[in-house]
Amino acid sequence: MSEDLHTRVRMPQALHDKIEAVRRDTGRSFTAEVVARLERTFTEDAVKGSELDALRASLRWLEGRLLTLESKVNGLENPLSNAERLLKL
């Protein structure tokens, strides 16, 4: 069985007051509220990391699509320029 460590932490009074107010609403002890909030930040960081990886992959895909579309647009511009010139004649 693992034993919980006792740690002293300094914090601003305003933060202490916020935690105290929330812990009353949740029914947790002050320590349990602090631990729950700290654990949640690590979970959120992990999720953000995986979401960031997915966003980077999407961005790479979109950049590739943009290059493809730019190439297609550039290919259409030349025939249009030639057609416009022919119509002016």
C-alpha positions in Angstrom: 0.0 0.0 0.0 1.4 3.4 -0.9 1.6 6.1 1.7 0.6 9.6 0.9 3.3 12.2 1.4 2.7 15.3 3.4 3.7 18.5 1.6 3.5 22.1 2.6 2.6 24.5 -0.2 2.6 28.3 0.0 -0.2 30.0 -2.0 -1.8 33.4 -2.2 -4.7 33.9 0.1 -7.1 34.5 -2.8 -6.3 31.1 -4.3 -6.7 29.4 -0.9 -10.1 31.1 -0.6 -11.2 29.8 -4.0 -10.1 26.3 -3.2 -11.9 26.5 0.1 -15.1 27.7 -1.5 -15.1 25.0 -4.2 -14.2 22.2 -1.7 -17.2 23.1 0.3 -19.4 22.7 -2.8 -17.8 19.4 -3.8 -17.8 18.0 -0.2 -14.1 17.2 -0.5 -11.4 18.0 2.0 -9.1 20.8 1.1 -6.3 18.3 0.3 -8.6 16.2 -1.8 -9.7 19.2 -3.8 -6.1 20.3 -4.5 -5.1 16.7 -5.5 -8.2 16.3 -7.7 -7.4 19.6 -9.5 -3.7 18.8 -9.9 -4.5 15.3 -11.3 -7.0 16.9 -13.7 -4.3 19.3 -15.1 -2.1 16.3 -16.0 -5.0 14.6 -17.8 -5.9 17.8 -19.6 -2.2 18.3 -20.6 -2.1 14.7 -22.1 -5.4 15.3 -24.0 -4.1 18.7 -25.3 -0.9 17.0 -26.5 -2.8 14.4 -28.5 -5.2 17.0 -29.9 -2.2 19.1 -30.9 -0.7 16.2 -32.8 -4.0 15.7 -34.6 -4.2 19.4 -35.4 -0.7 19.3 -36.8 -1.5 16.3 -39.0 -4.7 18.1 -40.3 -2.6 21.2 -41.0 -0.1 19.3 -43.0 -2.9 17.7 -45.0 -4.5 21.1 -45.6 -1.2 22.6 -46.7 -0.9 19.8 -49.2 -4.4 20.4 -50.5 -3.7 24.1 -50.8 -0.6 23.4 -52.9 -2.6 21.1 -55.1 -5.4 23.7 -55.6 -3.0 26.5 -56.2 -1.4 24.4 -58.9 -4.8 23.7 -60.5 -5.7 27.4 -60.4 -2.4 28.4 -61.9 -3.1 25.8 -64.7 -6.5 27.4 -65.4 -5.2 31.0 -65.4 -3.0 30.5 -68.5 -5.8 29.1 -70.8 -8.1 31.9 -69.6 -5.5 34.5 -70.4 -5.1 33.1 -73.8 -8.8 33.0 -74.3 -9.2 36.6 -73.2 -6.5 37.6 -75.6 -8.2 35.8 -78.5 -11.6 37.4 -77.6 -10.1 40.9 -77.8 -8.8 40.3 -81.3 
